[in-house]
Amino acid sequence: MSEATRLDREFLKSALTLASQSEVDHLLYISDVPIAPADLRGRKCRKKLVYAVTNEAVAAELLGKKEQVVVIPAYDYSRTERVKMAVVSALAQQAFKEGDVVLSLTGRIGRGIDTMMTMRIGGSLDDRVAIEGVKLGDQFNSQVVDAIIQLALQIGQDGFEGHPIGTIICIGDHNVVLEKSRQLTINPFQGLAEVERNVLDPKIREAIKNFSVLDGAFIMREDGVVLSAGRYLSPLSDDNVKIPLGLGARHAAAASITATTGCIALVVSQTSGAVRLFKEGNIVLELHQTARRT
């Protein structure tokens, strides 16, 4: 046995001991290689264990053994983002609830467990955003919604090359949304394979940040596949769709498209960097920047 292997086992043993403490409600183990039964034997954390895996076959095998399992995308996330994806999935499946203390174990894909994190669900802005995203309904992928909200906040904070920008991102009911909009410019996502244009991929989120300088809206499916950028959404002259005073054309367009379709829409304000989430013509979530990059 190598020194590294002994260190890995000691790390896992220490983490399982901590997870067995009464203050910890859940042990979130993020790996496609389950914990060996011998390592769990006799430990109180056994009943707290929730696996987060990227492999559907592994998930099915664990479910067959009556384990709690969530599935996360297999993209090359940072350790912190991998934990976030797993927490969002667990919230969507009601494996976690607000106020729970979660001890998470993760590492790089294929390289074993090397990182431990603890958190109290609902104790940070990211947690609050994830909880609100889960409430939007089963038709929306909670991982996708969370990723897009975080992306919108980054766009509002960073802008583009030091200049503030605004944008609209529509998710869901894509066929109807495309019918009710028109292309303003060349679609930079046209011709790409679906796996190459999913917002769950960090590389695509970076591309979206760059393409946010284009006029018009992004259109996405519920599963996160980006269909188009630079779409013009025409605001409707509907007296039933009202937005607060001071909000402009982007917010009016988002209110209108969500009132007349089943999509939700995120608006990044160019003026303030604030992010507003529209559903059924109304603002259901509003997030303001604490600071903007200049």
C-alpha positions as CSV (number, residue, x, y, z in Angstrom):
1,M,0.0,0.0,0.0
2,S,1.4,3.4,-1.0
3,E,1.7,6.4,1.4
4,A,-0.8,8.3,-0.7
5,T,-3.3,5.4,-0.4
6,R,-2.9,5.3,3.4
7,L,-3.4,9.1,3.5
8,D,-6.6,8.7,1.4
9,R,-8.0,6.1,3.7
10,E,-7.2,8.1,6.8
11,F,-8.8,11.2,5.2
12,L,-12.0,9.1,4.5
13,K,-12.0,7.6,8.0
14,S,-11.7,11.1,9.6
15,A,-14.5,12.4,7.4
16,L,-16.8,9.5,8.2
17,T,-16.2,10.1,11.9
18,L,-17.1,13.8,11.6
19,A,-20.2,12.9,9.5
20,S,-21.3,10.6,12.4
21,Q,-21.6,13.6,14.8
22,S,-25.1,14.5,15.8
23,E,-24.7,18.1,14.4
24,V,-24.4,16.7,10.8
25,D,-27.7,15.8,9.1
26,H,-26.4,14.5,5.8
27,L,-23.2,13.1,4.3
28,L,-23.0,14.0,0.6
29,Y,-20.5,11.8,-1.2
30,I,-19.7,13.0,-4.7
31,S,-18.0,10.2,-6.6
32,D,-18.8,7.4,-9.1
33,V,-16.9,5.0,-6.8
34,P,-19.1,4.2,-3.8
35,I,-17.7,3.9,-0.3
36,A,-16.6,0.3,0.5
37,P,-19.1,-1.4,2.8
38,A,-16.3,-2.2,5.3
39,D,-15.6,1.5,5.7
40,L,-19.2,2.2,6.6
41,R,-19.8,-0.8,8.9
42,G,-20.9,0.3,12.4
43,R,-20.8,4.0,11.6
44,K,-23.7,6.3,12.5
45,C,-23.3,8.3,9.3
46,R,-24.5,5.2,7.3
47,K,-28.1,6.4,7.4
48,K,-27.1,10.0,6.5
49,L,-25.4,9.1,3.2
50,V,-26.5,10.6,-0.1
51,Y,-24.5,9.7,-3.2
52,A,-24.0,12.2,-6.1
53,V,-22.8,10.4,-9.2
54,T,-22.4,11.2,-12.9
55,N,-22.9,7.7,-14.2
56,E,-26.5,6.5,-14.7
57,A,-25.5,2.8,-14.4
58,V,-23.9,3.5,-11.0
59,A,-27.0,5.4,-9.9
60,A,-29.2,2.5,-10.9
61,E,-27.0,0.1,-9.0
62,L,-27.0,2.2,-5.9
63,L,-30.8,2.7,-6.1
64,G,-31.1,-1.1,-6.3
65,K,-29.3,-1.2,-3.0
66,K,-31.8,1.3,-1.5
67,E,-29.2,4.1,-1.3
68,Q,-30.1,7.7,-1.7
69,V,-28.7,9.0,-5.0
70,V,-28.7,12.1,-7.1
71,V,-27.3,12.4,-10.6
72,I,-25.1,15.4,-11.7
73,P,-23.6,16.3,-15.1
74,A,-20.2,14.9,-15.9
75,Y,-18.7,18.2,-17.0
76,D,-15.3,19.3,-15.6
77,Y,-16.5,21.4,-12.8
78,S,-14.4,22.8,-10.0
79,R,-14.8,21.1,-6.7
80,T,-16.9,23.9,-5.3
81,E,-19.2,23.9,-8.3
82,R,-19.5,20.1,-8.2
83,V,-20.7,20.3,-4.6
84,K,-23.2,23.1,-5.6
85,M,-24.6,20.9,-8.4
86,A,-25.1,18.0,-6.1
87,V,-26.8,20.2,-3.4
88,V,-29.2,21.6,-6.0
89,S,-30.1,18.1,-7.2
90,A,-30.6,17.0,-3.6
91,L,-32.9,19.9,-2.9
92,A,-34.9,19.2,-6.0
93,Q,-35.4,15.6,-4.8
94,Q,-36.2,16.8,-1.3
95,A,-33.3,14.9,0.1
96,F,-32.2,18.1,1.9
97,K,-34.3,20.8,3.4
98,E,-33.6,24.4,4.6
99,G,-31.6,24.4,7.8
100,D,-29.9,21.0,7.3
101,V,-26.2,20.7,7.9
102,V,-24.4,18.8,5.1
103,L,-20.9,17.5,5.1
104,S,-19.7,17.0,1.5
105,L,-16.9,14.9,0.2
106,T,-15.6,15.4,-3.4
107,G,-12.6,15.5,-5.7
108,R,-11.5,15.6,-9.3
109,I,-13.3,13.1,-11.6
110,G,-11.3,9.8,-11.5
111,R,-8.9,11.0,-8.9
112,G,-10.6,10.1,-5.7
113,I,-11.8,12.1,-2.7
114,D,-9.6,15.0,-1.6
115,T,-11.9,17.8,-0.4
116,M,-14.4,18.1,2.5
117,M,-16.9,21.0,2.9
118,T,-19.6,21.7,5.4
119,M,-22.6,24.0,5.0
120,R,-26.0,24.8,6.4
121,I,-28.6,24.8,3.7
122,G,-30.1,28.3,3.3
123,G,-27.2,30.0,5.0
124,S,-25.9,31.8,1.9
125,L,-27.1,33.7,-1.1
126,D,-26.3,30.7,-3.3
127,D,-28.4,28.5,-1.2
128,R,-31.3,30.9,-1.2
129,V,-31.1,31.1,-5.0
130,A,-31.1,27.4,-5.3
131,I,-34.1,27.0,-3.0
132,E,-36.1,29.6,-5.0
133,G,-35.1,27.9,-8.3
134,V,-36.4,24.5,-7.1
135,K,-39.8,26.2,-6.4
136,L,-40.4,27.0,-10.1
137,G,-41.8,23.6,-10.9
138,D,-40.9,20.1,-12.0
139,Q,-40.9,21.1,-15.7
140,F,-37.7,23.1,-15.1
141,N,-34.4,21.4,-14.4
142,S,-33.2,22.8,-11.1
143,Q,-29.5,22.4,-12.0
144,V,-30.1,24.4,-15.2
145,V,-32.1,27.2,-13.5
146,D,-29.4,27.5,-10.8
147,A,-26.6,27.6,-13.4
148,I,-28.4,30.3,-15.4
149,I,-29.2,32.5,-12.3
150,Q,-25.5,32.3,-11.3
151,L,-24.5,33.2,-14.9
152,A,-26.9,36.1,-15.0
153,L,-25.4,37.5,-11.7
154,Q,-21.9,37.2,-13.2
155,I,-23.0,39.1,-16.3
156,G,-24.6,41.8,-14.2
157,Q,-21.5,42.1,-12.1
158,D,-18.7,41.8,-14.7
159,G,-20.3,43.3,-17.8
160,F,-18.1,43.0,-20.9
161,E,-14.6,44.4,-21.0
162,G,-15.4,46.8,-18.2
163,H,-18.7,48.0,-19.8
164,P,-22.1,47.2,-18.2
165,I,-24.4,45.1,-20.3
166,G,-27.9,43.7,-20.1
167,T,-29.6,40.7,-21.5
168,I,-32.6,38.3,-21.5
169,I,-32.4,34.5,-21.1
170,C,-35.6,32.5,-21.8
171,I,-35.9,28.9,-20.6
172,G,-38.6,26.5,-21.6
173,D,-41.6,26.2,-24.0
174,H,-38.9,26.9,-26.7
175,N,-41.0,26.1,-29.7
176,V,-43.6,28.7,-28.9
177,V,-41.0,31.2,-27.8
178,L,-39.2,30.8,-31.1
179,E,-42.5,31.4,-32.9
180,K,-43.1,34.6,-31.0
181,S,-39.6,36.0,-31.7
182,R,-37.4,36.7,-34.6
183,Q,-33.6,36.5,-35.2
184,L,-31.8,39.8,-35.1
185,T,-28.4,38.6,-36.0
186,I,-26.5,35.4,-36.9
187,N,-27.1,32.7,-34.4
188,P,-23.7,31.8,-32.9
189,F,-25.0,28.4,-31.6
190,Q,-26.4,27.2,-34.9
191,G,-24.8,24.0,-36.2
192,L,-23.3,23.0,-32.9
193,A,-24.1,19.5,-31.4
194,E,-26.4,19.7,-28.4
195,V,-23.7,18.4,-26.1
196,E,-21.5,21.4,-27.1
197,R,-24.1,24.0,-26.3
198,N,-25.5,23.1,-22.9
199,V,-25.4,25.8,-20.2
200,L,-24.4,23.2,-17.6
201,D,-21.0,23.1,-19.4
202,P,-18.8,25.9,-17.8
203,K,-17.2,26.6,-21.3
204,I,-20.7,27.4,-22.7
205,R,-21.5,29.7,-19.8
206,E,-18.3,31.6,-20.7
207,A,-19.4,31.8,-24.3
208,I,-22.9,33.1,-23.3
209,K,-21.2,35.9,-21.2
210,N,-19.3,37.0,-24.3
211,F,-22.4,36.8,-26.6
212,S,-24.4,38.8,-24.1
213,V,-23.2,41.9,-25.9
214,L,-25.5,41.0,-28.8
215,D,-28.9,42.6,-29.0
216,G,-31.8,40.3,-28.2
217,A,-32.5,37.3,-26.0
218,F,-31.0,33.8,-25.5
219,I,-33.5,31.0,-26.0
220,M,-32.9,27.7,-24.1
221,R,-34.7,24.4,-23.6
222,E,-35.6,23.2,-20.1
223,D,-32.6,20.8,-20.2
224,G,-30.1,23.7,-20.7
225,V,-29.4,23.3,-24.4
226,V,-29.0,26.8,-26.0
227,L,-31.0,27.1,-29.1
228,S,-30.4,30.7,-30.1
229,A,-28.9,34.1,-29.2
230,G,-29.9,37.4,-30.6
231,R,-33.7,36.9,-30.7
232,Y,-36.0,39.8,-30.7
233,L,-38.9,39.5,-28.2
234,S,-41.7,41.9,-29.1
235,P,-43.4,43.4,-26.0
236,L,-47.2,43.0,-26.2
237,S,-49.6,45.9,-25.6
238,D,-51.4,44.0,-22.9
239,D,-52.8,46.0,-20.1
240,N,-52.7,42.9,-17.9
241,V,-48.9,42.7,-18.1
242,K,-47.4,45.4,-15.8
243,I,-43.9,46.0,-14.7
244,P,-42.7,48.3,-11.9
245,L,-42.0,51.9,-12.8
246,G,-38.4,52.5,-13.9
247,L,-37.9,49.1,-15.6
248,G,-37.4,49.3,-19.4
249,A,-37.9,47.4,-22.6
250,R,-36.1,44.2,-21.6
251,H,-38.2,43.8,-18.6
252,A,-41.4,44.5,-20.6
253,A,-40.4,41.9,-23.2
254,A,-39.7,39.3,-20.5
255,A,-43.0,40.0,-18.8
256,S,-44.9,39.6,-22.1
257,I,-43.2,36.4,-23.3
258,T,-43.7,34.7,-19.9
259,A,-47.3,35.8,-19.8
260,T,-48.1,34.3,-23.2
261,T,-45.9,31.2,-23.1
262,G,-44.8,28.6,-20.5
263,C,-41.3,29.8,-20.3
264,I,-39.5,31.7,-17.6
265,A,-37.1,34.6,-18.3
266,L,-34.2,36.1,-16.6
267,V,-33.4,39.8,-17.2
268,V,-30.0,41.4,-16.4
269,S,-30.4,45.1,-16.0
270,Q,-27.7,47.1,-17.9
271,T,-28.3,50.0,-15.6
272,S,-27.9,48.3,-12.2
273,G,-26.7,44.8,-12.9
274,A,-29.8,43.5,-11.0
275,V,-31.2,40.1,-12.0
276,R,-35.0,39.6,-12.2
277,L,-36.7,36.3,-12.8
278,F,-40.1,36.5,-14.6
279,K,-42.8,33.7,-14.6
280,E,-46.3,34.1,-15.9
281,G,-45.7,37.8,-16.5
282,N,-44.6,38.6,-12.9
283,I,-41.3,39.0,-11.1
284,V,-40.9,36.0,-8.8
285,L,-37.2,36.6,-7.8
286,E,-35.1,39.8,-7.7
287,L,-31.4,39.8,-6.9
288,H,-29.4,43.0,-6.6
289,Q,-25.6,43.4,-6.9
290,T,-23.6,44.4,-3.9
291,A,-20.8,45.7,-6.2
292,R,-20.1,45.9,-9.9
293,R,-16.7,45.5,-11.7
294,T,-15.6,48.7,-13.4
